[in-house]
Amino acid sequence: MRAIFLDKDGTLVDDVPYNAEPRRITLCSGAGAALRLLARRDYRFFIVSNQDGIAHGLIGEDAMGRVERRLADLLFREQLSLDGFYYCPHHPDGKVAPYALSCTCRKPLPGMLQRAAREHGIDLAASWMVGDILHDVEAGNRAGCRTLLIDKGNETEWQLGPHRVPTRIAGDLYAAAVAIVRHDEERR
């Protein structure tokens, strides 16, 4: 199985910091068309998202179920399905004791992608990690995926390194989907 791992905030949905209110979660412009293009290429869709607002006490972990249901509903309306929803509630500087720790699931580490691959039989080398910051790119590269950075101004650090160079760069999710399709065609 091939997967598209999607960062949530700023990549799939409009970025509203620490938003766990389902009514305020909206797909980025062109997201439905982008994912339909990729679905026709037999890609499956997985969310992998850092949710350190849980560790900081800004949102409860119980909110993640509502967020997942909202995302599944939004994709259903676009005639798509969500195959998995993974999030990391941790942050080493968190205020909520059970979540205030270093872990292997928090991007830029690849734990969420590796877990999804184990649980769903995903071929990581045939898959893509798509995100709007270099932590997303690094997580994908460390997992063995191809990576795509959606460069719309959300990356503020630009600390490059051996795992932080994307396979492709695009301006939005639709352009990302087109770039992935072209990349796949070039490799045939």
N, C-alpha and C positions, 0 to 999 in steps of 0.2 A: 504494500500500500504506500502511495505517495501522499505527503501531507504538505499543507501550507500552514505553518505556525504563525499566528498573528498576534502581535502585541495588541492590547485592547485600546487603551486611551491614546488618542492622537494618530492611530493607525486605522483601526476598524471603526471606532466611534469618535465623535467630536470630544476633544479633551476638556473635561470639566474636572479640576483637581478634587480628588477624594470623593467622587460622586458615586453614591450607592443608591440613589433615588431612581427607580426604573423609568419614571416618566421623563426624566431629564437625559436619558441615554438615547442618543440618536446616531444612526449610521452616518459616517462621513459621506459626502457627496460622491456619487459614482461607485460606492462600495458594492451595491447589489450587482450592477453590471460587471464589475471586476471579478467578483467571486463566481458569477455564472460562467464567465469566460474560462475561469480555471476549473470549474466543476465539469465542463465539457471535456477537459483534458484528464479527467479522472483523479483530480486532487481532492483530498478530504481536508476539512477545516478544523483547526484546533486553536483555542485561545491560550496563550501563555502570558501571564500578566503579574508583575510585581504589585502587590496591594499592601504596601507598608503602612497605610492609614490604619490598618488593624493593629499593628504593633505600636503605633503612636496613640492609639485610643480614639481616633477620629471617626472610625466606623467599626461596627461589630462584625465578626466573622459570619454571623448568621445572615448578614445582608448579601453575601456572595451567592446564595441560592436564588435570591430575587434577581440579582444581576444576570446570572446565567439564564434564568427563564426569560428575562427580557431580551437578551441577545438571541436566544433560540427563536423567540417570537418574531423579532425583527428580521431574522434570516428566513424564517418560514414565509413571511409576507413577500420575500424576494424569491420564493420558490427554491430555497436552499436549506441545508441542514448543518447544524453544528455537531461535529463528531466528538468533541471533548473540550472541557473547560478546566484549565489548570491555573492556579494562582499561588503566589508565595505571600503569606501573611507576615513574614519575618522582617526585622531590621535590627542590626546590632545595637543601635541607639534607641530602640523602642522604649516606651514607658509601661507597656503591659507585659508583665513578667514572662508568661508562657511564650510570647512571641519575640522577646528582646534577645535575639541570639543570631549568631552567624550560622548560615546553612548552605546547603549545596543547591537549593532550588531557586534562590534569588538571582535573577539575571544581574550581572553578566555570566554567572555560572550556568551550566547546561542542564541542571537537574530536572526541570519541568519537561524539557524536550525528551530527555532520556527516559523519564517515567512514562510519558505518553507513548514513546516508541515501544517500550516493553509491554505495556498494557494493550496496545492496538496493533502490534505487528507492523510498525511503520519502518520503511527503508529510509533511514536518515540521509544517506548519500543521494537519494532521489528526491529529497524534500527541500523545502525552502523555509527560512525564517524571515518574516517581513516585519519591520518595525521602524519607528521614527527616531531612535537614538542609537548610539554606538554600543550601548549595553546589550541591546537586542541583537545586533550584528555579532558581537562577541559570543553571546550565548549560542547562537546558531552555528558559528564557525567552530566553537569548542565541541558542539554535538556532532559535527561532521556534515552539516547541511550546507547548501548554498544559501547566500544571504542577500537581502535587498533592503537598502536604506531608503525610506521615504523622507526626502529632505525638504521639509516645509518649515524649517526654522526651530524645531523643538530640541535639537541637539545644541547644547550650549558649551560643552567642555572641549569637544574635538580633540581628545587625547587619543592619538592614533597609536597602534601597536600591531604586533603580528596577527592577533585575532580580531582586530577592529577594522579591517578593510573589507567592505562589502563586495559581493560578486557583481552586483548591479546597484545603480542609484536611480530613483524616479521621483517625480514631483508629487504624486498622489497615488492612491491605491489602484485606480484604473490604469495609469501609466505603468505601475508595478506589474500588474497582471499581463499587460502587453509585453513588457520586457521579459517576463518569465516564459511566456509562450514563444517569443523569438529565440530566447536562449535554448529552450528545449528543441526547437526546430533546427538551430545551428548545430547542435550536438548530434543530430541524427545522421 
